[in-house]
Amino acid sequence: MAKALREGQAYAGRRADAAVLNFTLPREAAELLRMYAGGKKLGELVSRLIFAHHERLQERQRVREQMVLVLKDEGE
């Protein structure tokens, strides 16, 4: 029987900074994921997508803050 890992404990043979996640996604998304990054590269592709999404959100926030400053200056 499999035993549960303690919080922060890594799986045997895995990097200490790697996390194992189990999640469900639509079949079409899974097919695309396998098409773009088959085999052991799935995690790498998902990681890159997450980091790219995070960067876009940060840039969007930065632009919004700039727009507020510009609009505030124009109103004065």
Secondary structure, DSSP 8 states (H G I E B T S, - for coil): ------TT---TTS-TT---------HHHHHHHHHHS-GGGHHHHHHHHHHHHHHHHHHHHHHHHHHHHHHHHHH-
